[in-house]
Amino acid sequence: MIWILLQLKTFVRELFLPPSGPLLIALVGLLLLKARPRLARVCLTVGVLALWLLSTPIVSDVMAHWVERYPSVDLQRAASAQAIVVLGGGGQREFAPEYAGPAAEPFLMERLSYGAYLAHKTGLPVLVTGFWTEASAMHDTLQRNFGIEARWVDSQAYDTYQNAKNSARLLQADGIQRIVLVTRATHMGRSVHEFTAAGLEVVPAPVGISTDREYGPYRYLPNAEALQRSHAAIYELLGEPVRMFLSATHLRRH
């Protein structure tokens, strides 16, 4: 049942976030061309224009800055923690032929690479948290690619709330209270709220912090990476009000 609900949640999310959301608006416009030509033109214009703008670096960078709340971590502050927690976020293969096992893909790999970097710099133990195959891919990739053996593996976290709840239970059982938290810069604000609410002290260590990637006229030309940044930013802009509502109304899962 949990797997079905997770798949449904993911499907609905991807249906309305870019690029699907703007394309759906444009599709409605195409379907209405004969019956409601004026409304159809509006839908087509809004859909195509929204997709173009969200795919441009100048727009995606602004949106990313709206949701990125923390700078890069100070290594001395990180060393004062007791453990490193790396959050999953999708992007894994259950079986990668080149590794003969599960493997992380680029977005998840970015988090794992930074978590391994911090582990080598600080000597802190690592916890990985994700859902089923994701957690296995995180554990195996850290061990195989970076020589890091995760001390704790949480494979039952299907959202950030569960990441925090499960991690707190595992870590506090070993007397650990203060953590370095590794996740995407756009996701860090919501993650810090969840882990703090779970009773942990958090040192944020964001990855993928926005910088100017394109210059001159290229900032106005659409590209796939800019669209991905817009996708992540919109997801967090929508996710934070949901988190606040669930927290205020005590509708959390127990």
C-alpha positions in Angstrom: 0.0 0.0 0.0 2.8 2.4 0.9 4.5 1.7 -2.5 1.2 2.4 -4.3 0.7 5.7 -2.4 4.3 6.7 -3.1 3.9 6.1 -6.8 0.6 8.0 -6.9 2.2 11.0 -5.0 5.1 11.0 -7.4 2.8 10.8 -10.5 0.6 13.7 -9.3 3.7 15.8 -8.5 5.3 15.3 -11.8 2.0 15.8 -13.6 1.7 19.4 -12.4 5.3 20.5 -12.1 7.3 21.6 -15.1 7.6 20.5 -17.8 4.3 18.6 -17.6 2.3 21.4 -16.0 2.9 24.0 -18.7 2.5 21.3 -21.4 -0.9 20.4 -20.0 -2.0 24.0 -20.2 -0.9 24.1 -23.8 -2.7 20.8 -24.5 -5.9 22.2 -23.1 -5.5 25.1 -25.5 -5.2 22.8 -28.4 -8.3 20.9 -27.4 -10.3 24.2 -27.1 -9.2 25.7 -30.4 -12.6 25.1 -32.1 -15.0 25.5 -29.2 -13.3 28.4 -27.3 -10.7 30.0 -29.7 -10.0 33.0 -27.5 -9.4 30.9 -24.3 -7.5 28.4 -26.4 -5.0 31.1 -27.5 -4.6 32.2 -23.9 -3.8 28.6 -22.8 -1.4 28.0 -25.6 0.4 31.3 -24.9 0.6 30.7 -21.2 1.7 27.1 -21.5 4.5 27.7 -24.1 5.7 31.0 -22.5 5.8 29.4 -19.0 7.8 26.4 -20.3 10.2 28.8 -22.1 10.7 31.0 -19.1 11.1 28.2 -16.6 13.8 26.7 -18.9 15.9 29.8 -19.0 18.8 30.3 -16.5 17.8 33.9 -15.7 14.4 32.7 -14.3 15.5 29.4 -12.8 18.4 31.1 -10.9 16.0 33.6 -9.4 13.6 30.9 -8.3 16.5 28.9 -6.8 17.6 31.9 -4.8 14.1 32.2 -3.4 14.3 28.8 -1.7 18.0 28.5 -0.9 18.4 29.6 2.7 21.8 28.4 3.8 25.4 29.0 2.6 28.0 26.3 2.3 29.0 24.7 5.5 32.0 25.7 7.6 34.2 22.6 8.1 35.1 23.5 11.6 31.4 23.7 12.5 30.7 20.4 10.7 33.5 18.7 12.7 31.7 19.7 16.0 28.8 17.4 15.0 28.5 13.7 15.9 27.3 12.2 12.6 26.6 13.0 8.9 23.1 12.4 7.5 22.7 12.1 3.7 19.1 12.4 2.4 17.9 10.5 -0.6 16.0 12.3 -3.2 15.4 9.9 -6.1 17.8 9.1 -8.9 19.0 5.5 -8.6 19.1 2.3 -10.5 18.1 -1.0 -8.9 20.7 -2.7 -11.1 23.6 -0.9 -12.9 25.4 -3.4 -15.2 28.6 -1.5 -15.0 28.7 -2.0 -11.2 26.7 -5.3 -11.1 24.5 -3.8 -8.4 22.5 -0.8 -7.4 23.9 2.7 -8.1 23.2 6.3 -7.6 22.5 8.6 -10.6 23.7 12.2 -10.9 21.5 14.1 -8.4 21.8 11.5 -5.7 25.4 11.0 -6.5 26.0 14.7 -5.9 24.7 14.4 -2.3 26.7 11.2 -1.7 29.9 12.7 -3.1 29.6 15.7 -0.7 28.7 13.4 2.2 31.8 11.3 1.5 33.9 14.5 1.3 32.7 15.7 4.6 33.2 12.2 6.2 36.8 12.2 5.0 37.4 15.7 6.3 35.7 15.2 9.7 36.0 11.5 10.4 32.3 11.4 11.3 30.1 8.3 10.8 27.5 8.4 8.1 23.7 7.7 8.0 21.9 7.3 4.7 18.1 7.6 4.5 15.9 6.8 1.6 13.2 4.4 0.4 13.9 0.7 -0.4 16.3 0.5 -3.5 17.3 4.1 -3.0 18.8 3.4 0.4 20.6 0.3 -1.0 22.0 2.4 -3.9 23.2 5.0 -1.5 24.9 2.5 0.8 26.6 0.6 -2.0 27.7 3.7 -3.9 29.3 5.2 -0.8 31.1 2.0 -0.1 32.1 1.2 -3.7 32.9 4.6 -5.0 34.2 6.5 -1.9 35.3 3.8 0.5 32.8 5.0 3.1 30.8 2.4 5.1 27.5 3.9 6.2 27.0 3.0 9.9 23.2 3.4 9.7 20.9 2.7 6.8 17.3 3.8 6.9 15.4 2.2 4.0 11.8 3.1 5.1 11.8 6.9 4.5 9.5 7.9 1.7 9.5 11.7 2.3 11.4 14.3 4.3 9.3 13.8 7.4 10.1 10.1 7.5 13.8 10.9 6.7 13.9 13.0 9.9 11.8 10.8 12.1 13.6 7.5 11.2 17.1 9.2 11.4 16.4 10.7 14.8 15.3 7.3 16.2 18.4 5.5 14.9 20.8 8.2 16.0 19.4 9.0 19.4 19.5 5.3 20.2 23.3 5.7 19.9 23.4 8.9 21.9 23.8 11.2 18.9 22.1 14.6 18.9 24.0 16.9 16.6 24.2 16.1 12.9 25.6 17.5 9.6 22.7 17.4 7.2 23.5 16.9 3.5 20.8 17.6 0.9 20.2 19.9 -2.1 20.4 23.6 -1.4 16.8 24.0 -2.6 15.6 21.3 -0.2 17.6 22.3 2.8 15.1 24.8 4.3 12.3 22.2 4.6 14.8 19.5 5.7 16.2 21.6 8.6 12.6 22.2 9.9 11.8 18.5 9.8 15.0 17.3 11.5 14.8 20.0 14.1 11.2 19.1 14.9 12.4 15.5 15.2 14.7 16.6 18.1 18.1 16.8 16.4 20.5 19.7 16.3 21.3 20.5 12.6 24.4 21.8 10.9 23.2 22.4 7.3 25.5 21.3 4.5 23.8 22.1 1.2 25.0 20.9 -2.2 24.2 22.3 -5.6 24.2 25.9 -4.3 23.2 28.3 -7.1 25.9 30.1 -8.9 26.0 31.8 -12.3 26.3 28.9 -14.8 25.6 30.8 -18.0 26.5 34.2 -19.1 25.4 36.8 -21.7 22.7 35.8 -24.1 22.8 32.2 -22.9 21.0 33.2 -19.8 17.9 33.8 -21.9 18.1 30.5 -23.9 16.2 27.5 -22.6 18.2 24.4 -21.5 17.4 21.2 -19.6 19.5 22.0 -16.5 17.7 25.3 -16.0 14.3 23.5 -16.3 15.5 21.1 -13.6 16.4 23.9 -11.3 13.0 25.5 -11.8 11.3 22.1 -11.1 13.2 21.8 -7.8 12.5 25.3 -6.7 8.7 25.1 -7.5 8.5 21.8 -5.7 10.0 23.4 -2.5 7.9 26.6 -2.9 4.8 24.3 -2.8 6.2 21.8 -0.3 6.9 24.3 2.5 3.3 25.5 2.9 2.2 21.9 2.9 4.8 21.1 5.7 3.6 24.1 7.7 -0.1 23.0 7.4 0.6 19.4 8.4 2.7 20.5 11.3 0.1 23.1 12.5 -2.9 20.7 12.2 -1.0 17.7 13.6 -2.0 15.6 10.6 1.4 13.9 10.6 1.8 10.2 10.3 2.7 8.4 13.5 
